[in-house]
Amino acid sequence: TTDITSWSEDTSGKAGTGMSQSSGIFTFPSTGIYRIRFSNSTYNIGAAANRYIGAFIRLSTNSGGSYAILREQYGHINDDNSCTTTVVTSNYLNVSNTSTTRVKFSVAAENNSTLNGGYYGTFVEFIKLGD
């Protein structure tokens, strides 16, 4: 399992104050109910046995920085050189303290699978649903 530590931001759908991110750790601008969606796109770059890929949303609610799995999802990728698959996981989160609530995202890939971070690749989406 590997944390994603570098993200680029697309602000085209951004309304109001958005999320803050540093080294892959996201903090919330205000308290409220959020929907978090994580899409992990992975492709196979070598022939081997069939394998799994995983997408993880990790949550910390303490100042010590320990993270627990909030949500995880697994998928399957075939054993040829051109397969791509996407695993999507999402969760609702009630953020009651913006000072201690943080999320980060991790991926897992078996054998020679590689994260696809290009256009329409791996992404995360935050939507504030209410206070």
N, C-alpha and C positions, 0 to 999 in steps of 0.2 A: 504494500500500500504506500502510495506517494502523495504528499500534499502538493497542491498546485500553488505555487508561490508568486506567479506573475500573471497578471490579467491586464487586458486593454479594455477601455470603457467605451461603450456606444451610448451616447446621450440622446439619441434621436427620440426615444420614448420617455425621457426623463421629465417629470413634473415636480416642482418644488425642490426641497433639499434631498439629495440622494444619499445613497450609502457611501461610506468612506472605506477605503481599502489600502492596506499597507502590507507588503510581502505576503499577499494572499489571505490576510485576516480582515474580515469585514466587520464594521461597527455600524450601529443603527443611529439615524439622525434624531429619532424621537420614539417615545413609547407607543405601543399599539399592537394590533394584530397584523402580522405579515405572512404572506405566502412566499415561500422560497422554492424555486424550481432549478434543478441542476441537470444539465444534459451533457453526457460524456460520450463523445464520438471517438471511436477507436478503429484503426485498420490493422490488418495483418500484413506483416512484411516478410514472412518466411513460412515455408511449409513445415508443419509439425502436427501433432495431434490436436484435435479440437480443444478449445480453451474457453475460459471464462473472462469476462471483464466486469468491473464493479464501479459504482459511483456512490460516494459517501458524503453526506452533509454532517459536519461535526460542530458541536455546540459547546461553548464555555460560558458559564454564568458565575465564575469566581475570578478574583483578581490574580490567582496563582497561575492561570493560563492552561490548566488541564482541560482537555477536550474529550467529550464522550460522543459516540455516534448518535445523532438525532434521527437519521434516516439512512438506509442503505438499500441498494438495488443491484442485482446482478443480471448479466446477459450472457449470450453465447456468441462466439465468433468461429466461423468455419476454418478449415485447414488449407485454404489456398492463398495465393499471393496477392489477391486483389479484393478481398472481402472487407467491407466496412459495416460496423454495427453501432447503434446508439442505445444507450441506457439512460432513461430519464427517471429521476426521483424527485419528490416534492414533499413539503411538510408545511403545516401552519405553526406559527410561533407567536406566543404572547410575550412581547418584550416589555417588561415592567421596570427594567433598570438599564439605561443606555451606557452606564459606566462599566458594567461588568459583563454584559451580553455581547458575545462575539461568535461569528461562525467562520468556518473555513471548509474547503472542499478537497476531497482526496479521491484518487482513482486507484484501481488495482487491475493489473493485466497479467495474464499468464503467458509465459514463453516470450515470443517476439512481437507482441502486439504493441502498437504505438498510439499515443494520444493524438487526436486530430484537432489542433487548435485553430485551424484556418477558418475562412468564411463559412458559415453554417456548420462549424465544428462544435467544439465544446463551449458551453456558455452557462451562465447563471442569471437568474431573473428574480428580482425582489419586487413584490407588489404590496403596498400598504393597503389593507382592507378597511381599517377603521381604528378608532382610539380605544 
